Amino acid sequence: MSKVHVKTGDTVIVISGKDKGKQGQVLAVSPKEGKVIVEKVNMVSKHVKPRKMGEQGGIVKAEGAMYASKVQIVCPRCKKQTRVCLLYTSPSPRDRQKSRMPSSA
């Protein structure tokens, strides 16, 4: 995959999997793999070894990557999950808006 429908900083909702229904912000996007990392979603346990003298090892909880097809953008106005489309009429080169919304709203 080379194109992903979400950007870093977007608020998304998980639409399938063990974390279905959870919301969070996108922390990182990997278009090459087609995956995203969402804040406080898909938490995995990492076993970390101490690297330096005096540093402590242990089990650390961190966000794991998930496929971008499992998330959908949340509309900032109505706070519901939605699809987005590109709008080319605005002064900026490309502006994203809700695809099922009338262009006048």
Backbone torsions as a table, in degrees:
resi	resn	phi	psi	omega
1	MET	NA	140.8	178.6
2	SER	-119.8	-14.4	-178.2
3	LYS	-125.2	133.4	-179.6
4	VAL	-123.3	139.7	-174.5
5	HIS	-80.1	-3.7	179.2
6	VAL	-116.7	156.0	177.8
7	LYS	-120.6	162.2	175.9
8	THR	-62.0	131.8	-179.8
9	GLY	98.8	-13.4	177.3
10	ASP	-67.8	147.3	171.9
11	THR	-92.0	125.1	-176.2
12	VAL	-127.3	163.6	174.4
13	ILE	-124.1	141.4	179.3
14	VAL	-82.3	128.0	-175.6
15	ILE	-103.5	-9.2	176.4
16	SER	-155.4	158.5	178.8
17	GLY	103.8	-171.1	-175.5
18	LYS	-68.5	-23.9	-179.3
19	ASP	-103.1	26.4	-178.0
20	LYS	-56.2	131.3	178.3
21	GLY	95.5	-13.4	-179.5
22	LYS	-78.3	145.5	178.4
23	GLN	-114.0	153.2	176.6
24	GLY	-175.3	170.8	178.5
25	GLN	-92.3	147.1	178.6
26	VAL	-76.8	122.2	179.8
27	LEU	-90.8	-36.5	-178.7
28	ALA	-151.4	149.7	178.5
29	VAL	-127.0	134.1	176.7
30	SER	-121.4	91.2	-177.1
31	PRO	-64.2	-29.8	-179.4
32	LYS	-62.6	-41.0	179.3
33	GLU	-92.5	-16.2	-176.8
34	GLY	73.9	32.1	-176.8
35	LYS	-122.4	158.1	176.6
36	VAL	-133.6	157.2	173.4
37	ILE	-115.7	122.7	-176.7
38	VAL	-111.4	138.2	-177.7
39	GLU	-61.1	127.2	177.2
40	LYS	59.1	29.2	176.9
41	VAL	-130.0	143.6	-179.8
42	ASN	59.0	52.9	-179.1
43	MET	-72.2	131.1	179.8
44	VAL	-123.4	154.7	178.5
45	SER	-97.2	126.8	177.5
46	LYS	-111.4	133.7	177.2
47	HIS	-93.0	112.7	-173.5
48	VAL	-107.5	131.0	176.5
49	LYS	-89.6	146.8	174.7
50	PRO	-67.9	129.6	-177.0
51	ARG	-96.2	-41.1	-177.8
52	LYS	-108.0	164.2	176.9
53	MET	-64.7	127.5	179.3
54	GLY	89.9	-13.6	178.4
55	GLU	-76.8	145.6	-177.4
56	GLN	-101.9	136.9	175.5
57	GLY	-94.0	-176.7	177.8
58	GLY	150.2	-163.9	-179.9
59	ILE	-102.4	123.6	-176.8
60	VAL	-116.5	133.8	175.3
61	LYS	-87.2	133.5	179.6
62	ALA	-145.7	159.5	177.4
63	GLU	-75.7	136.8	176.9
64	GLY	-102.4	158.1	179.3
65	ALA	-74.1	148.6	175.9
66	MET	-139.1	157.4	-178.9
67	TYR	-65.3	139.6	-177.6
68	ALA	-65.0	-23.5	179.8
69	SER	-70.7	-13.4	179.7
70	LYS	-87.5	-4.5	-179.5
71	VAL	-120.8	154.2	177.8
72	GLN	-137.7	143.8	-176.6
73	ILE	-69.2	142.6	176.4
74	VAL	-96.9	129.1	178.8
75	CYS	-66.9	127.9	-179.4
76	PRO	-68.2	-23.0	-179.6
77	ARG	-81.4	-56.3	-173.7
78	CYS	-97.4	-4.8	177.8
79	LYS	59.8	30.9	176.6
80	LYS	-115.9	156.3	177.4
81	GLN	-69.3	144.1	-175.2
82	THR	-154.5	163.0	170.6
83	ARG	-92.3	154.8	178.7
84	VAL	-121.1	151.2	175.1
85	CYS	-130.2	162.4	179.9
86	LEU	-89.9	138.5	-179.4
87	LEU	-114.1	118.5	-174.7
88	TYR	-100.1	3.9	-175.4
89	THR	-90.7	-14.2	-177.3
90	SER	-78.5	166.7	-179.6
91	PRO	-62.4	-33.6	177.4
92	SER	-72.7	156.4	-175.8
93	PRO	-55.9	-47.7	178.0
94	ARG	-143.8	129.9	179.8
95	ASP	-122.8	136.8	-179.7
96	ARG	-95.2	140.8	175.1
97	GLN	-144.2	168.0	178.6
98	LYS	-63.4	130.6	-175.1
99	SER	-74.7	-24.4	-178.5
100	ARG	-97.5	12.4	-177.2
101	MET	-100.4	138.9	175.1
102	PRO	-61.4	144.3	-174.9
103	SER	-68.0	-18.3	179.3
104	SER	-76.6	-21.8	-175.8
105	ALA	-84.3	NA	NA
